[in-house]
Amino acid sequence: MTPADLSLTVQHAVRRAVDDGALRVDVPPRVKVERARPGGTGEYASSVALTLARPAGRSALDVAGILRERLLESPGILAVDITGPGFLNFTLRRDAGGELVRAIRTAGPAYGQGDALAGTTVRFAEVTESRARVVVEVVLRLLRSQGADADFGGDERIHVRGGAYEPELLGADAGRWSLLRAAPQDRPLDGPPLLVQHERNSLFRVRYAHARVRRLLVNGTQLGIVPSYETDIHAPELLGVLGDHPVVLLSAARHRAPDRVARHLEATADALLAFQHTVLPLGDEKPSAAHRSRLALAEAAGTVLAGGLSLLGISAPDQI
């Protein structure tokens, strides 16, 4: 992980904290990261928490703690220490990309699921309105994915703005995306544009990105390239969103917010589609360890896309 990669990673942590409602600040366009001073902790340090403390209306130590919680799950970071009035100090991992790819390959589509909410019992009230039924169904799935005992038979409710589930007009996938991509309290997405195969269609981008991974794997096989992460690949955006996936699933479960998963899948798809052109050899280029590693990373992205779509009850086609 380079200083530039680390700067992006810290910026992403600020953005997640803002999205979660933990911080109310403007996300800085750039986060300064520098070598830790002699006698300090770790290899790099950042004063971003001190910069954000005043606009956030919190102490720098509080801000540093919020960011540390979100940074510990980031690929490439072994440890985050808080020193002095609120400096963040980073110790980096070696082979972070390989570690992340191997974790995703081992877990498969269940990557990001865990037991963070084990021992938590949630019981929702029965719902009849069509959008509320879809939202609560997915929230139950998210809670269970994090180890919670979640079901109907109680009185917990989610404030859901009504909207019709129309699989007969839009198909099941577009119908569900229209209801889940917007926050539950917001108006659902307009359905007909979700049927258009265009980059402006967020559902199309996510499902197309998954299909592109499947095609890359087929093309790789034809070239004799087997996915295997053997050398570090410079892809901070893609590695960042893949590393964020477990945190996003847990946050979506805690906040009863399936839209967070949908937005994260969009970010994953966009990062993958920007990365895809580097995966296989071009022209007279010979297959190498870098191509095998890039293909393994693309395969991991496809796994995350498939797993996230499955939690939303949406299919991940191999071809579009």
KOLVO-637180 format. One record per residue (C-alpha): residue number from 0; x, y, z. Coordinates in Angstrom, 3 decimals. Layout:
! residues N
   num          u          v          w
   NUM          X          Y          Z
...
//
This chain:
! residues 320
   num          u          v          w
     0      0.000      0.000      0.000
     1      1.454      3.347     -1.076
     2      0.885      6.646      0.774
     3     -1.558      7.604     -1.995
     4     -3.471      4.342     -1.452
     5     -3.520      4.958      2.298
     6     -4.769      8.512      1.767
     7     -7.684      7.167     -0.312
     8     -8.395      4.517      2.319
     9     -8.634      7.112      5.085
    10    -10.822      9.317      2.885
    11    -13.148      6.326      2.315
    12    -13.325      5.789      6.090
    13    -14.422      9.408      6.541
    14    -17.054      8.956      3.846
    15    -18.385      5.793      5.516
    16    -18.566      7.580      8.866
    17    -20.539     10.384      7.218
    18    -22.843      7.912      5.446
    19    -23.413      6.068      8.738
    20    -24.317      9.315     10.485
    21    -21.402      8.942     12.908
    22    -19.854     12.202     11.649
    23    -21.484     15.296     10.198
    24    -18.755     16.916      8.146
    25    -17.853     17.526      4.528
    26    -15.653     14.724      3.224
    27    -12.249     16.279      2.475
    28    -11.138     16.087     -1.171
    29     -7.774     14.789      0.004
    30     -6.371     13.379      3.242
    31     -2.744     14.115      4.054
    32     -0.691     11.084      5.098
    33      2.988     11.296      5.970
    34      5.733      9.138      7.365
    35      5.520      8.672     11.124
    36      8.106     10.706     12.948
    37     11.063      8.988     14.673
    38      9.905      7.453     17.932
    39      6.296      7.404     16.731
    40      3.995      4.438     16.263
    41      3.631      2.638     12.938
    42      4.879      3.652      9.519
    43      2.512      6.474      8.546
    44      0.407      9.050     10.363
    45     -2.447     11.459      9.641
    46     -3.850     14.467     11.464
    47     -7.235     14.214      9.713
    48     -9.110     13.731     13.010
    49     -7.748     17.038     14.325
    50     -8.832     18.753     11.103
    51    -12.368     17.352     11.278
    52    -12.925     17.762     15.020
    53    -14.121     21.366     14.984
    54    -16.601     21.088     12.081
    55    -17.859     17.797     13.569
    56    -18.426     19.424     16.952
    57    -16.507     16.624     18.671
    58    -13.093     16.129     20.197
    59    -10.280     14.977     17.948
    60     -9.964     11.812     20.041
    61    -13.638     11.009     19.423
    62    -13.228     11.545     15.667
    63    -10.056      9.437     15.641
    64    -11.888      6.613     17.425
    65    -14.734      6.694     14.885
    66    -12.286      6.540     11.973
    67    -10.145      3.869     13.626
    68    -13.170      1.560     13.910
    69    -13.718      1.838     10.149
    70    -10.060      1.571      9.207
    71     -9.273     -1.643     11.055
    72    -11.164     -3.696      8.446
    73     -9.354     -2.069      5.520
    74     -7.091     -4.219      3.366
    75     -3.481     -3.234      3.733
    76     -3.760     -1.973      7.316
    77     -2.480     -4.179     10.129
    78     -2.972     -1.762     13.024
    79     -4.295      1.729     13.735
    80     -3.127      3.517     16.875
    81     -4.288      6.856     18.257
    82     -1.590      9.009     19.759
    83     -1.342     12.483     21.281
    84     -4.412     14.703     20.859
    85     -5.860     12.513     18.067
    86     -3.236     11.515     15.498
    87     -3.937      8.304     13.584
    88     -0.881      6.067     13.200
    89     -0.839      3.179     10.711
    90      1.054     -0.087     10.556
    91      0.661     -1.646      7.110
    92      0.168     -5.252      6.136
    93      2.287     -7.110      3.661
    94      0.475     -8.964      0.858
    95     -2.806     -7.285      1.819
    96     -4.347     -7.755     -1.608
    97     -3.568    -11.465     -1.619
    98     -4.934    -11.848      1.887
    99     -8.199    -10.149      0.890
   100     -8.603    -12.147     -2.328
   101     -7.950    -15.408     -0.493
   102    -10.503    -14.491      2.182
   103    -13.148    -13.813     -0.472
   104    -12.333    -17.013     -2.348
   105    -12.585    -19.042      0.888
   106    -15.916    -17.521      1.951
   107    -17.449    -17.330     -1.526
   108    -20.699    -15.362     -1.783
   109    -20.925    -15.485      2.035
   110    -17.925    -13.124      2.304
   111    -18.874    -10.298      4.677
   112    -21.281    -12.395      6.690
   113    -20.415    -13.145     10.306
   114    -21.532    -13.246     13.903
   115    -21.174     -9.624     14.982
   116    -24.867     -9.550     15.977
   117    -24.940    -13.000     17.569
   118    -27.121    -12.898     20.680
   119    -29.285    -10.102     19.231
   120    -32.994    -10.876     18.885
   121    -35.137     -8.827     16.500
   122    -38.862     -9.348     15.932
   123    -40.666     -7.291     13.299
   124    -44.359     -6.566     13.151
   125    -46.202     -8.167     10.242
   126    -46.490     -5.863      7.218
   127    -48.892     -5.877      4.290
   128    -47.798     -2.919      2.110
   129    -45.813     -4.295     -0.836
   130    -42.645     -2.198     -0.553
   131    -42.511     -2.633      3.219
   132    -42.689     -6.410      2.764
   133    -39.699     -6.381      0.387
   134    -37.650     -4.068      2.640
   135    -38.332     -6.023      5.838
   136    -37.629     -9.328      4.092
   137    -34.192     -8.080      3.036
   138    -33.465     -6.543      6.440
   139    -34.240     -9.910      8.047
   140    -31.789    -11.531      5.637
   141    -29.122     -8.953      6.484
   142    -29.611     -9.373     10.232
   143    -29.370    -13.146      9.957
   144    -26.222    -12.783      7.835
   145    -24.616    -11.107     10.850
   146    -25.717    -13.779     13.321
   147    -28.877    -12.152     14.702
   148    -32.003    -14.127     15.566
   149    -34.409    -12.183     13.364
   150    -37.989    -12.941     12.368
   151    -41.562    -11.685     12.476
   152    -43.779    -11.913     15.543
   153    -42.888     -8.692     17.360
   154    -43.532     -4.974     17.211
   155    -40.405     -3.462     15.618
   156    -41.211     -1.441     12.514
   157    -39.223      0.265      9.756
   158    -40.519      3.563      8.419
   159    -41.024      2.734      4.728
   160    -42.474      5.087      2.174
   161    -45.006      3.101      0.164
   162    -44.331      1.827     -3.320
   163    -45.726     -0.914     -5.516
   164    -43.746     -4.073     -6.197
   165    -44.512     -4.759     -9.858
   166    -42.620     -7.854    -11.056
   167    -45.199     -8.427    -13.760
   168    -44.232     -5.073    -15.371
   169    -40.549     -4.727    -14.503
   170    -39.471     -8.285    -13.771
   171    -38.524     -9.431    -10.291
   172    -34.985     -7.986    -10.319
   173    -35.788     -4.475    -11.541
   174    -38.898     -4.427     -9.364
   175    -36.883     -5.175     -6.232
   176    -34.040     -2.772     -7.130
   177    -36.531      0.078     -7.617
   178    -37.766     -0.450     -4.041
   179    -34.428     -1.189     -2.346
   180    -31.960      1.212     -3.986
   181    -33.652      4.257     -2.441
   182    -33.569      4.627      1.349
   183    -36.749      3.138      2.875
   184    -38.147      6.569      3.773
   185    -37.486      7.957      0.274
   186    -39.530      7.585     -2.896
   187    -38.711      4.388     -4.841
   188    -36.782      4.662     -8.091
   189    -38.773      5.087    -11.276
   190    -39.163      1.577    -12.688
   191    -39.079      1.820    -16.520
   192    -35.510      3.284    -16.734
   193    -34.281      0.178    -14.914
   194    -35.234     -1.881    -17.976
   195    -32.844      0.066    -20.246
   196    -29.384     -1.466    -20.749
   197    -27.391      1.712    -20.287
   198    -24.649      2.885    -17.928
   199    -27.078      5.387    -16.386
   200    -29.061      2.390    -15.133
   201    -27.475      1.457    -11.791
   202    -28.937     -2.055    -11.763
   203    -27.602     -2.707    -15.260
   204    -24.092     -1.555    -14.232
   205    -24.012     -3.899    -11.244
   206    -25.287     -6.943    -13.136
   207    -23.165     -6.131    -16.192
   208    -20.048     -5.920    -14.016
   209    -20.750     -9.407    -12.708
   210    -21.253    -10.685    -16.264
   211    -17.958     -9.068    -17.321
   212    -16.130    -11.001    -14.606
   213    -17.604    -14.254    -15.874
   214    -16.475    -13.394    -19.423
   215    -12.961    -12.472    -18.222
   216    -12.686    -15.861    -16.528
   217    -13.759    -17.638    -19.733
   218    -11.319    -15.591    -21.820
   219     -8.587    -16.195    -19.267
   220     -9.099    -19.949    -19.498
   221     -8.753    -19.748    -23.283
   222     -5.405    -17.975    -22.789
   223     -4.253    -20.476    -20.179
   224     -4.523    -17.915    -17.346
   225     -5.765    -19.294    -14.034
   226     -6.771    -16.743    -11.357
   227     -4.129    -16.747     -8.622
   228     -3.068    -13.703     -6.603
   229      0.729    -13.921     -6.793
   230      1.896    -10.309     -6.889
   231      0.601     -7.043     -5.451
   232     -1.734     -5.209     -7.812
   233     -2.187     -1.440     -7.751
   234     -5.971     -1.144     -7.601
   235     -6.768      0.913     -4.468
   236    -10.360      1.708     -5.421
   237    -11.303     -1.912     -6.099
   238     -9.379     -3.318     -3.130
   239    -10.927     -0.617     -0.961
   240    -14.549     -1.400     -1.812
   241    -13.964     -5.149     -1.504
   242    -12.396     -4.649      1.899
   243    -15.333     -2.439      2.927
   244    -17.929     -5.108      2.110
   245    -18.154     -6.717      5.590
   246    -18.483     -3.295      7.242
   247    -21.215     -2.268      4.794
   248    -23.255     -5.436      5.414
   249    -23.030     -4.988      9.182
   250    -23.956     -1.303      8.925
   251    -26.910     -2.091      6.646
   252    -28.170     -4.671      9.142
   253    -27.786     -2.396     12.158
   254    -29.450      0.569     10.479
   255    -32.138     -1.484      8.684
   256    -30.896      0.038      5.422
   257    -30.735     -2.268      2.370
   258    -29.993      0.795      0.230
   259    -26.480      0.842      1.719
   260    -25.823     -2.569      0.187
   261    -27.194     -1.432     -3.183
   262    -25.016      1.703     -3.177
   263    -21.971     -0.341     -2.206
   264    -22.610     -2.754     -5.062
   265    -22.700      0.216     -7.438
   266    -19.332      1.398     -6.110
   267    -17.919     -2.123     -6.488
   268    -19.238     -2.395    -10.043
   269    -17.820      1.001    -11.012
   270    -14.392      0.120     -9.592
   271    -14.427     -3.241    -11.379
   272    -15.485     -1.768    -14.714
   273    -12.663      0.782    -14.497
   274    -10.192     -2.015    -13.675
   275    -11.361     -4.664    -16.177
   276     -9.325     -3.390    -19.147
   277     -6.045     -4.179    -17.356
   278     -6.873     -7.774    -16.446
   279     -5.896     -9.823    -19.520
   280     -2.939     -9.423    -21.910
   281     -3.250     -6.840    -24.660
   282     -1.698     -7.222    -28.124
   283      1.549     -9.150    -28.023
   284      1.733     -9.032    -24.234
   285      2.523    -12.450    -22.741
   286      0.530    -13.890    -19.800
   287      2.272    -13.259    -16.502
   288      1.842    -13.422    -12.737
   289      0.355     -9.912    -12.890
   290     -2.418    -11.138    -15.204
   291     -3.146    -14.115    -12.953
   292     -3.310    -11.775     -9.968
   293     -5.563     -9.264    -11.727
   294     -7.886    -12.062    -12.809
   295     -8.038    -13.324     -9.209
   296     -8.934     -9.821     -8.039
   297    -11.635     -9.505    -10.705
   298    -13.002    -12.914     -9.701
   299    -13.180    -11.707     -6.082
   300    -15.140     -8.642     -7.194
   301    -17.586    -10.863     -9.053
   302    -18.047    -12.969     -5.931
   303    -18.850     -9.884     -3.856
   304    -21.318     -8.629     -6.466
   305    -23.069    -12.010     -6.596
   306    -23.240    -12.283     -2.802
   307    -24.581     -8.751     -2.366
   308    -27.216     -9.168     -5.062
   309    -28.284    -12.449     -3.475
   310    -28.896    -10.715     -0.140
   311    -31.146     -8.263     -1.978
   312    -32.992    -11.139     -3.661
   313    -31.695    -10.154     -7.112
   314    -30.093    -12.495     -9.636
   315    -26.498    -12.159    -10.908
   316    -26.504    -13.352    -14.544
   317    -23.421    -14.776    -16.213
   318    -24.332    -13.037    -19.473
   319    -26.092     -9.803    -20.380
//
